[in-house]
Amino acid sequence: MPGRVQDGSEPVDDYFGSVELWKEALAESIRQEHSACDMFNAVLARRNDATLLTNDARLRATCAELRVECFG
């Protein structure tokens, strides 16, 4: 767990534009009945085999359905 916190505190290395994510994020938002903003993060994590860090219990449950590793 301490490694994950340190990883999250490192400076940002990469930036991803929303143009290539919006269709998938919108589709998941509608399907999951969840905010598009949260789905952008979940889709980005899924595409990059990354772990999403959140304190939002509903988002963690949605991530489990999407098979996105989530910690929080």
PyMOL Python script that loads the backbone (N, CA, C, O; Angstrom):
from pymol import cmd

cmd.read_pdbstr("""\
ATOM      1  N   MET A   1       0.807  -1.195   0.000  1.00  0.00           N
ATOM      2  CA  MET A   1       0.000   0.000   0.000  1.00  0.00           C
ATOM      3  C   MET A   1       0.854   1.265   0.000  1.00  0.00           C
ATOM      4  O   MET A   1       0.530   2.184  -0.752  1.00  0.00           O
ATOM      5  N   PRO A   2       1.919   1.376   0.789  1.00  0.00           N
ATOM      6  CA  PRO A   2       2.722   2.604   0.757  1.00  0.00           C
ATOM      7  C   PRO A   2       3.276   2.897  -0.637  1.00  0.00           C
ATOM      8  O   PRO A   2       3.412   4.062  -1.011  1.00  0.00           O
ATOM      9  N   GLY A   3       3.594   1.864  -1.404  1.00  0.00           N
ATOM     10  CA  GLY A   3       4.090   2.064  -2.762  1.00  0.00           C
ATOM     11  C   GLY A   3       3.065   2.735  -3.652  1.00  0.00           C
ATOM     12  O   GLY A   3       3.415   3.558  -4.498  1.00  0.00           O
ATOM     13  N   ARG A   4       1.803   2.390  -3.467  1.00  0.00           N
ATOM     14  CA  ARG A   4       0.738   2.994  -4.282  1.00  0.00           C
ATOM     15  C   ARG A   4       0.579   4.470  -3.963  1.00  0.00           C
ATOM     16  O   ARG A   4       0.369   5.283  -4.863  1.00  0.00           O
ATOM     17  N   VAL A   5       0.678   4.820  -2.696  1.00  0.00           N
ATOM     18  CA  VAL A   5       0.561   6.228  -2.307  1.00  0.00           C
ATOM     19  C   VAL A   5       1.722   7.009  -2.896  1.00  0.00           C
ATOM     20  O   VAL A   5       1.531   8.111  -3.412  1.00  0.00           O
ATOM     21  N   GLN A   6       2.912   6.458  -2.825  1.00  0.00           N
ATOM     22  CA  GLN A   6       4.084   7.135  -3.390  1.00  0.00           C
ATOM     23  C   GLN A   6       3.930   7.281  -4.900  1.00  0.00           C
ATOM     24  O   GLN A   6       4.241   8.335  -5.455  1.00  0.00           O
ATOM     25  N   ASP A   7       3.452   6.232  -5.569  1.00  0.00           N
ATOM     26  CA  ASP A   7       3.235   6.308  -7.011  1.00  0.00           C
ATOM     27  C   ASP A   7       2.276   7.439  -7.363  1.00  0.00           C
ATOM     28  O   ASP A   7       2.484   8.155  -8.342  1.00  0.00           O
ATOM     29  N   GLY A   8       1.243   7.596  -6.576  1.00  0.00           N
ATOM     30  CA  GLY A   8       0.256   8.638  -6.841  1.00  0.00           C
ATOM     31  C   GLY A   8       0.758  10.034  -6.571  1.00  0.00           C
ATOM     32  O   GLY A   8       0.201  11.004  -7.086  1.00  0.00           O
ATOM     33  N   SER A   9       1.794  10.152  -5.777  1.00  0.00           N
ATOM     34  CA  SER A   9       2.316  11.470  -5.445  1.00  0.00           C
ATOM     35  C   SER A   9       3.437  11.921  -6.373  1.00  0.00           C
ATOM     36  O   SER A   9       3.875  13.070  -6.308  1.00  0.00           O
ATOM     37  N   GLU A  10       3.896  11.031  -7.228  1.00  0.00           N
ATOM     38  CA  GLU A  10       4.950  11.391  -8.180  1.00  0.00           C
ATOM     39  C   GLU A  10       4.394  12.382  -9.198  1.00  0.00           C
ATOM     40  O   GLU A  10       3.195  12.381  -9.474  1.00  0.00           O
ATOM     41  N   PRO A  11       5.256  13.222  -9.753  1.00  0.00           N
ATOM     42  CA  PRO A  11       4.771  14.161 -10.782  1.00  0.00           C
ATOM     43  C   PRO A  11       4.148  13.417 -11.970  1.00  0.00           C
ATOM     44  O   PRO A  11       4.520  12.287 -12.287  1.00  0.00           O
ATOM     45  N   VAL A  12       3.216  14.071 -12.594  1.00  0.00           N
ATOM     46  CA  VAL A  12       2.526  13.483 -13.742  1.00  0.00           C
ATOM     47  C   VAL A  12       3.510  13.327 -14.892  1.00  0.00           C
ATOM     48  O   VAL A  12       4.227  14.267 -15.234  1.00  0.00           O
ATOM     49  N   ASP A  13       3.544  12.136 -15.488  1.00  0.00           N
ATOM     50  CA  ASP A  13       4.445  11.859 -16.602  1.00  0.00           C
ATOM     51  C   ASP A  13       3.752  11.985 -17.945  1.00  0.00           C
ATOM     52  O   ASP A  13       4.357  12.427 -18.922  1.00  0.00           O
ATOM     53  N   ASP A  14       2.482  11.599 -17.997  1.00  0.00           N
ATOM     54  CA  ASP A  14       1.765  11.558 -19.260  1.00  0.00           C
ATOM     55  C   ASP A  14       0.434  12.283 -19.137  1.00  0.00           C
ATOM     56  O   ASP A  14      -0.201  12.292 -18.083  1.00  0.00           O
ATOM     57  N   TYR A  15       0.037  12.881 -20.232  1.00  0.00           N
ATOM     58  CA  TYR A  15      -1.269  13.513 -20.319  1.00  0.00           C
ATOM     59  C   TYR A  15      -2.041  12.840 -21.440  1.00  0.00           C
ATOM     60  O   TYR A  15      -1.475  12.520 -22.485  1.00  0.00           O
ATOM     61  N   PHE A  16      -3.317  12.627 -21.227  1.00  0.00           N
ATOM     62  CA  PHE A  16      -4.156  11.964 -22.210  1.00  0.00           C
ATOM     63  C   PHE A  16      -5.310  12.891 -22.563  1.00  0.00           C
ATOM     64  O   PHE A  16      -5.985  13.430 -21.687  1.00  0.00           O
ATOM     65  N   GLY A  17      -5.519  13.063 -23.836  1.00  0.00           N
ATOM     66  CA  GLY A  17      -6.611  13.913 -24.290  1.00  0.00           C
ATOM     67  C   GLY A  17      -7.942  13.207 -24.197  1.00  0.00           C
ATOM     68  O   GLY A  17      -8.017  11.980 -24.259  1.00  0.00           O
ATOM     69  N   SER A  18      -8.988  13.989 -24.048  1.00  0.00           N
ATOM     70  CA  SER A  18     -10.326  13.409 -23.928  1.00  0.00           C
ATOM     71  C   SER A  18     -10.918  13.041 -25.281  1.00  0.00           C
ATOM     72  O   SER A  18     -11.899  12.301 -25.343  1.00  0.00           O
ATOM     73  N   VAL A  19     -10.337  13.545 -26.367  1.00  0.00           N
ATOM     74  CA  VAL A  19     -10.891  13.304 -27.697  1.00  0.00           C
ATOM     75  C   VAL A  19     -10.961  11.812 -28.010  1.00  0.00           C
ATOM     76  O   VAL A  19     -11.945  11.339 -28.580  1.00  0.00           O
ATOM     77  N   GLU A  20      -9.921  11.073 -27.639  1.00  0.00           N
ATOM     78  CA  GLU A  20      -9.918   9.652 -27.953  1.00  0.00           C
ATOM     79  C   GLU A  20     -10.695   8.808 -26.947  1.00  0.00           C
ATOM     80  O   GLU A  20     -10.885   7.612 -27.165  1.00  0.00           O
ATOM     81  N   LEU A  21     -11.144   9.412 -25.854  1.00  0.00           N
ATOM     82  CA  LEU A  21     -11.845   8.667 -24.809  1.00  0.00           C
ATOM     83  C   LEU A  21     -13.343   8.944 -24.730  1.00  0.00           C
ATOM     84  O   LEU A  21     -14.083   8.148 -24.152  1.00  0.00           O
ATOM     85  N   TRP A  22     -13.799  10.048 -25.296  1.00  0.00           N
ATOM     86  CA  TRP A  22     -15.138  10.516 -24.985  1.00  0.00           C
ATOM     87  C   TRP A  22     -16.238   9.546 -25.376  1.00  0.00           C
ATOM     88  O   TRP A  22     -17.205   9.397 -24.628  1.00  0.00           O
ATOM     89  N   LYS A  23     -16.129   8.878 -26.523  1.00  0.00           N
ATOM     90  CA  LYS A  23     -17.204   7.965 -26.936  1.00  0.00           C
ATOM     91  C   LYS A  23     -17.333   6.792 -25.967  1.00  0.00           C
ATOM     92  O   LYS A  23     -18.436   6.424 -25.564  1.00  0.00           O
ATOM     93  N   GLU A  24     -16.201   6.216 -25.601  1.00  0.00           N
ATOM     94  CA  GLU A  24     -16.218   5.085 -24.674  1.00  0.00           C
ATOM     95  C   GLU A  24     -16.676   5.522 -23.284  1.00  0.00           C
ATOM     96  O   GLU A  24     -17.452   4.821 -22.635  1.00  0.00           O
ATOM     97  N   ALA A  25     -16.197   6.680 -22.826  1.00  0.00           N
ATOM     98  CA  ALA A  25     -16.585   7.191 -21.512  1.00  0.00           C
ATOM     99  C   ALA A  25     -18.075   7.514 -21.464  1.00  0.00           C
ATOM    100  O   ALA A  25     -18.745   7.219 -20.474  1.00  0.00           O
ATOM    101  N   LEU A  26     -18.593   8.116 -22.527  1.00  0.00           N
ATOM    102  CA  LEU A  26     -20.020   8.434 -22.574  1.00  0.00           C
ATOM    103  C   LEU A  26     -20.858   7.158 -22.588  1.00  0.00           C
ATOM    104  O   LEU A  26     -21.867   7.064 -21.889  1.00  0.00           O
ATOM    105  N   ALA A  27     -20.438   6.181 -23.382  1.00  0.00           N
ATOM    106  CA  ALA A  27     -21.181   4.915 -23.436  1.00  0.00           C
ATOM    107  C   ALA A  27     -21.204   4.229 -22.073  1.00  0.00           C
ATOM    108  O   ALA A  27     -22.247   3.731 -21.650  1.00  0.00           O
ATOM    109  N   GLU A  28     -20.066   4.199 -21.383  1.00  0.00           N
ATOM    110  CA  GLU A  28     -20.020   3.583 -20.044  1.00  0.00           C
ATOM    111  C   GLU A  28     -20.831   4.395 -19.047  1.00  0.00           C
ATOM    112  O   GLU A  28     -21.469   3.832 -18.157  1.00  0.00           O
ATOM    113  N   SER A  29     -20.809   5.708 -19.191  1.00  0.00           N
ATOM    114  CA  SER A  29     -21.587   6.575 -18.303  1.00  0.00           C
ATOM    115  C   SER A  29     -23.073   6.256 -18.402  1.00  0.00           C
ATOM    116  O   SER A  29     -23.766   6.165 -17.389  1.00  0.00           O
ATOM    117  N   ILE A  30     -23.550   6.091 -19.613  1.00  0.00           N
ATOM    118  CA  ILE A  30     -24.965   5.763 -19.830  1.00  0.00           C
ATOM    119  C   ILE A  30     -25.262   4.352 -19.331  1.00  0.00           C
ATOM    120  O   ILE A  30     -26.253   4.126 -18.637  1.00  0.00           O
ATOM    121  N   ARG A  31     -24.401   3.411 -19.688  1.00  0.00           N
ATOM    122  CA  ARG A  31     -24.626   2.012 -19.316  1.00  0.00           C
ATOM    123  C   ARG A  31     -24.564   1.815 -17.805  1.00  0.00           C
ATOM    124  O   ARG A  31     -25.367   1.069 -17.244  1.00  0.00           O
ATOM    125  N   GLN A  32     -23.628   2.468 -17.152  1.00  0.00           N
ATOM    126  CA  GLN A  32     -23.430   2.301 -15.710  1.00  0.00           C
ATOM    127  C   GLN A  32     -24.262   3.276 -14.872  1.00  0.00           C
ATOM    128  O   GLN A  32     -24.309   3.168 -13.647  1.00  0.00           O
ATOM    129  N   GLU A  33     -24.919   4.231 -15.547  1.00  0.00           N
ATOM    130  CA  GLU A  33     -25.665   5.285 -14.850  1.00  0.00           C
ATOM    131  C   GLU A  33     -24.765   5.988 -13.839  1.00  0.00           C
ATOM    132  O   GLU A  33     -25.106   6.146 -12.667  1.00  0.00           O
ATOM    133  N   HIS A  34     -23.616   6.397 -14.335  1.00  0.00           N
ATOM    134  CA  HIS A  34     -22.593   7.049 -13.511  1.00  0.00           C
ATOM    135  C   HIS A  34     -22.117   8.296 -14.239  1.00  0.00           C
ATOM    136  O   HIS A  34     -22.300   8.406 -15.451  1.00  0.00           O
ATOM    137  N   SER A  35     -21.514   9.231 -13.530  1.00  0.00           N
ATOM    138  CA  SER A  35     -21.088  10.486 -14.156  1.00  0.00           C
ATOM    139  C   SER A  35     -20.036  10.248 -15.239  1.00  0.00           C
ATOM    140  O   SER A  35     -19.181   9.371 -15.116  1.00  0.00           O
ATOM    141  N   ALA A  36     -20.121  11.043 -16.291  1.00  0.00           N
ATOM    142  CA  ALA A  36     -19.155  10.942 -17.390  1.00  0.00           C
ATOM    143  C   ALA A  36     -17.751  11.267 -16.905  1.00  0.00           C
ATOM    144  O   ALA A  36     -16.782  10.663 -17.367  1.00  0.00           O
ATOM    145  N   CYS A  37     -17.631  12.201 -15.990  1.00  0.00           N
ATOM    146  CA  CYS A  37     -16.312  12.568 -15.453  1.00  0.00           C
ATOM    147  C   CYS A  37     -15.637  11.357 -14.812  1.00  0.00           C
ATOM    148  O   CYS A  37     -14.464  11.092 -15.075  1.00  0.00           O
ATOM    149  N   ASP A  38     -16.356  10.632 -13.986  1.00  0.00           N
ATOM    150  CA  ASP A  38     -15.805   9.430 -13.362  1.00  0.00           C
ATOM    151  C   ASP A  38     -15.487   8.361 -14.403  1.00  0.00           C
ATOM    152  O   ASP A  38     -14.488   7.652 -14.282  1.00  0.00           O
ATOM    153  N   MET A  39     -16.327   8.247 -15.414  1.00  0.00           N
ATOM    154  CA  MET A  39     -16.106   7.223 -16.434  1.00  0.00           C
ATOM    155  C   MET A  39     -14.902   7.537 -17.309  1.00  0.00           C
ATOM    156  O   MET A  39     -14.264   6.616 -17.819  1.00  0.00           O
ATOM    157  N   PHE A  40     -14.572   8.819 -17.496  1.00  0.00           N
ATOM    158  CA  PHE A  40     -13.326   9.155 -18.196  1.00  0.00           C
ATOM    159  C   PHE A  40     -12.147   8.552 -17.440  1.00  0.00           C
ATOM    160  O   PHE A  40     -11.258   7.953 -18.045  1.00  0.00           O
ATOM    161  N   ASN A  41     -12.142   8.710 -16.129  1.00  0.00           N
ATOM    162  CA  ASN A  41     -11.046   8.164 -15.312  1.00  0.00           C
ATOM    163  C   ASN A  41     -11.035   6.643 -15.339  1.00  0.00           C
ATOM    164  O   ASN A  41      -9.968   6.038 -15.442  1.00  0.00           O
ATOM    165  N   ALA A  42     -12.193   6.022 -15.250  1.00  0.00           N
ATOM    166  CA  ALA A  42     -12.268   4.559 -15.253  1.00  0.00           C
ATOM    167  C   ALA A  42     -11.835   3.990 -16.599  1.00  0.00           C
ATOM    168  O   ALA A  42     -11.099   3.005 -16.647  1.00  0.00           O
ATOM    169  N   VAL A  43     -12.284   4.599 -17.686  1.00  0.00           N
ATOM    170  CA  VAL A  43     -11.913   4.129 -19.022  1.00  0.00           C
ATOM    171  C   VAL A  43     -10.415   4.299 -19.246  1.00  0.00           C
ATOM    172  O   VAL A  43      -9.760   3.416 -19.800  1.00  0.00           O
ATOM    173  N   LEU A  44      -9.878   5.426 -18.819  1.00  0.00           N
ATOM    174  CA  LEU A  44      -8.441   5.653 -18.960  1.00  0.00           C
ATOM    175  C   LEU A  44      -7.650   4.614 -18.168  1.00  0.00           C
ATOM    176  O   LEU A  44      -6.648   4.092 -18.657  1.00  0.00           O
ATOM    177  N   ALA A  45      -8.093   4.316 -16.956  1.00  0.00           N
ATOM    178  CA  ALA A  45      -7.426   3.290 -16.150  1.00  0.00           C
ATOM    179  C   ALA A  45      -7.525   1.926 -16.823  1.00  0.00           C
ATOM    180  O   ALA A  45      -6.550   1.175 -16.857  1.00  0.00           O
ATOM    181  N   ARG A  46      -8.691   1.609 -17.352  1.00  0.00           N
ATOM    182  CA  ARG A  46      -8.884   0.323 -18.023  1.00  0.00           C
ATOM    183  C   ARG A  46      -7.993   0.208 -19.253  1.00  0.00           C
ATOM    184  O   ARG A  46      -7.366  -0.830 -19.465  1.00  0.00           O
ATOM    185  N   ARG A  47      -7.929   1.240 -20.050  1.00  0.00           N
ATOM    186  CA  ARG A  47      -7.116   1.213 -21.267  1.00  0.00           C
ATOM    187  C   ARG A  47      -5.624   1.078 -20.974  1.00  0.00           C
ATOM    188  O   ARG A  47      -4.873   0.529 -21.781  1.00  0.00           O
ATOM    189  N   ASN A  48      -5.203   1.579 -19.823  1.00  0.00           N
ATOM    190  CA  ASN A  48      -3.775   1.578 -19.494  1.00  0.00           C
ATOM    191  C   ASN A  48      -3.411   0.559 -18.427  1.00  0.00           C
ATOM    192  O   ASN A  48      -2.301   0.580 -17.894  1.00  0.00           O
ATOM    193  N   ASP A  49      -4.342  -0.330 -18.116  1.00  0.00           N
ATOM    194  CA  ASP A  49      -4.119  -1.354 -17.094  1.00  0.00           C
ATOM    195  C   ASP A  49      -3.579  -0.717 -15.813  1.00  0.00           C
ATOM    196  O   ASP A  49      -2.601  -1.178 -15.226  1.00  0.00           O
ATOM    197  N   ALA A  50      -4.253   0.359 -15.405  1.00  0.00           N
ATOM    198  CA  ALA A  50      -3.821   1.143 -14.250  1.00  0.00           C
ATOM    199  C   ALA A  50      -4.789   0.937 -13.083  1.00  0.00           C
ATOM    200  O   ALA A  50      -5.880   0.393 -13.253  1.00  0.00           O
ATOM    201  N   THR A  51      -4.378   1.374 -11.920  1.00  0.00           N
ATOM    202  CA  THR A  51      -5.214   1.329 -10.721  1.00  0.00           C
ATOM    203  C   THR A  51      -5.791   2.714 -10.476  1.00  0.00           C
ATOM    204  O   THR A  51      -5.064   3.707 -10.495  1.00  0.00           O
ATOM    205  N   LEU A  52      -7.084   2.779 -10.249  1.00  0.00           N
ATOM    206  CA  LEU A  52      -7.761   4.039  -9.973  1.00  0.00           C
ATOM    207  C   LEU A  52      -7.835   4.237  -8.465  1.00  0.00           C
ATOM    208  O   LEU A  52      -8.240   3.331  -7.737  1.00  0.00           O
ATOM    209  N   LEU A  53      -7.451   5.402  -8.001  1.00  0.00           N
ATOM    210  CA  LEU A  53      -7.480   5.736  -6.579  1.00  0.00           C
ATOM    211  C   LEU A  53      -8.657   6.665  -6.324  1.00  0.00           C
ATOM    212  O   LEU A  53      -8.730   7.751  -6.898  1.00  0.00           O
ATOM    213  N   THR A  54      -9.588   6.236  -5.455  1.00  0.00           N
ATOM    214  CA  THR A  54     -10.772   7.044  -5.159  1.00  0.00           C
ATOM    215  C   THR A  54     -11.323   6.704  -3.783  1.00  0.00           C
ATOM    216  O   THR A  54     -11.139   5.595  -3.282  1.00  0.00           O
ATOM    217  N   ASN A  55     -11.995   7.666  -3.185  1.00  0.00           N
ATOM    218  CA  ASN A  55     -12.712   7.427  -1.928  1.00  0.00           C
ATOM    219  C   ASN A  55     -14.203   7.229  -2.177  1.00  0.00           C
ATOM    220  O   ASN A  55     -14.971   7.069  -1.228  1.00  0.00           O
ATOM    221  N   ASP A  56     -14.617   7.239  -3.427  1.00  0.00           N
ATOM    222  CA  ASP A  56     -16.017   7.122  -3.818  1.00  0.00           C
ATOM    223  C   ASP A  56     -16.411   5.642  -3.878  1.00  0.00           C
ATOM    224  O   ASP A  56     -15.990   4.921  -4.783  1.00  0.00           O
ATOM    225  N   ALA A  57     -17.211   5.200  -2.924  1.00  0.00           N
ATOM    226  CA  ALA A  57     -17.610   3.787  -2.846  1.00  0.00           C
ATOM    227  C   ALA A  57     -18.403   3.355  -4.083  1.00  0.00           C
ATOM    228  O   ALA A  57     -18.239   2.234  -4.563  1.00  0.00           O
ATOM    229  N   ARG A  58     -19.246   4.226  -4.589  1.00  0.00           N
ATOM    230  CA  ARG A  58     -20.029   3.877  -5.780  1.00  0.00           C
ATOM    231  C   ARG A  58     -19.121   3.708  -6.995  1.00  0.00           C
ATOM    232  O   ARG A  58     -19.335   2.807  -7.807  1.00  0.00           O
ATOM    233  N   LEU A  59     -18.114   4.566  -7.126  1.00  0.00           N
ATOM    234  CA  LEU A  59     -17.173   4.435  -8.233  1.00  0.00           C
ATOM    235  C   LEU A  59     -16.358   3.154  -8.094  1.00  0.00           C
ATOM    236  O   LEU A  59     -16.070   2.496  -9.093  1.00  0.00           O
ATOM    237  N   ARG A  60     -15.983   2.793  -6.872  1.00  0.00           N
ATOM    238  CA  ARG A  60     -15.258   1.530  -6.672  1.00  0.00           C
ATOM    239  C   ARG A  60     -16.111   0.340  -7.109  1.00  0.00           C
ATOM    240  O   ARG A  60     -15.598  -0.601  -7.715  1.00  0.00           O
ATOM    241  N   ALA A  61     -17.399   0.376  -6.808  1.00  0.00           N
ATOM    242  CA  ALA A  61     -18.299  -0.706  -7.222  1.00  0.00           C
ATOM    243  C   ALA A  61     -18.427  -0.745  -8.746  1.00  0.00           C
ATOM    244  O   ALA A  61     -18.439  -1.822  -9.342  1.00  0.00           O
ATOM    245  N   THR A  62     -18.521   0.403  -9.358  1.00  0.00           N
ATOM    246  CA  THR A  62     -18.596   0.472 -10.817  1.00  0.00           C
ATOM    247  C   THR A  62     -17.308  -0.048 -11.439  1.00  0.00           C
ATOM    248  O   THR A  62     -17.347  -0.764 -12.440  1.00  0.00           O
ATOM    249  N   CYS A  63     -16.172   0.304 -10.857  1.00  0.00           N
ATOM    250  CA  CYS A  63     -14.883  -0.182 -11.361  1.00  0.00           C
ATOM    251  C   CYS A  63     -14.812  -1.707 -11.280  1.00  0.00           C
ATOM    252  O   CYS A  63     -14.256  -2.349 -12.171  1.00  0.00           O
ATOM    253  N   ALA A  64     -15.361  -2.281 -10.235  1.00  0.00           N
ATOM    254  CA  ALA A  64     -15.367  -3.740 -10.111  1.00  0.00           C
ATOM    255  C   ALA A  64     -16.153  -4.360 -11.272  1.00  0.00           C
ATOM    256  O   ALA A  64     -15.741  -5.377 -11.831  1.00  0.00           O
ATOM    257  N   GLU A  65     -17.281  -3.747 -11.630  1.00  0.00           N
ATOM    258  CA  GLU A  65     -18.067  -4.240 -12.769  1.00  0.00           C
ATOM    259  C   GLU A  65     -17.301  -4.092 -14.081  1.00  0.00           C
ATOM    260  O   GLU A  65     -17.433  -4.921 -14.981  1.00  0.00           O
ATOM    261  N   LEU A  66     -16.498  -3.031 -14.184  1.00  0.00           N
ATOM    262  CA  LEU A  66     -15.724  -2.773 -15.398  1.00  0.00           C
ATOM    263  C   LEU A  66     -14.396  -3.517 -15.411  1.00  0.00           C
ATOM    264  O   LEU A  66     -13.636  -3.441 -16.377  1.00  0.00           O
ATOM    265  N   ARG A  67     -14.125  -4.242 -14.319  1.00  0.00           N
ATOM    266  CA  ARG A  67     -12.852  -4.960 -14.158  1.00  0.00           C
ATOM    267  C   ARG A  67     -11.659  -4.013 -14.200  1.00  0.00           C
ATOM    268  O   ARG A  67     -10.634  -4.291 -14.822  1.00  0.00           O
ATOM    269  N   VAL A  68     -11.830  -2.883 -13.512  1.00  0.00           N
ATOM    270  CA  VAL A  68     -10.760  -1.905 -13.346  1.00  0.00           C
ATOM    271  C   VAL A  68     -10.307  -1.993 -11.900  1.00  0.00           C
ATOM    272  O   VAL A  68     -11.126  -1.896 -10.985  1.00  0.00           O
ATOM    273  N   GLU A  69      -9.009  -2.176 -11.684  1.00  0.00           N
ATOM    274  CA  GLU A  69      -8.504  -2.227 -10.315  1.00  0.00           C
ATOM    275  C   GLU A  69      -8.699  -0.870  -9.682  1.00  0.00           C
ATOM    276  O   GLU A  69      -8.365   0.156 -10.276  1.00  0.00           O
ATOM    277  N   CYS A  70      -9.234  -0.863  -8.488  1.00  0.00           N
ATOM    278  CA  CYS A  70      -9.558   0.384  -7.805  1.00  0.00           C
ATOM    279  C   CYS A  70      -9.110   0.285  -6.355  1.00  0.00           C
ATOM    280  O   CYS A  70      -9.281  -0.753  -5.716  1.00  0.00           O
ATOM    281  N   PHE A  71      -8.548   1.343  -5.850  1.00  0.00           N
ATOM    282  CA  PHE A  71      -8.051   1.377  -4.480  1.00  0.00           C
ATOM    283  C   PHE A  71      -8.572   2.640  -3.831  1.00  0.00           C
ATOM    284  O   PHE A  71      -8.596   3.704  -4.450  1.00  0.00           O
ATOM    285  N   GLY A  72      -8.990   2.521  -2.580  1.00  0.00           N
ATOM    286  CA  GLY A  72      -9.450   3.720  -1.889  1.00  0.00           C
ATOM    287  C   GLY A  72     -10.106   3.424  -0.586  1.00  0.00           C
ATOM    288  O   GLY A  72     -10.544   4.342   0.107  1.00  0.00           O
TER     289      GLY A  72
END
""", "prot")
cmd.dss("prot")
cmd.show_as("cartoon", "prot")
cmd.util.cbc("prot")
cmd.orient("prot")
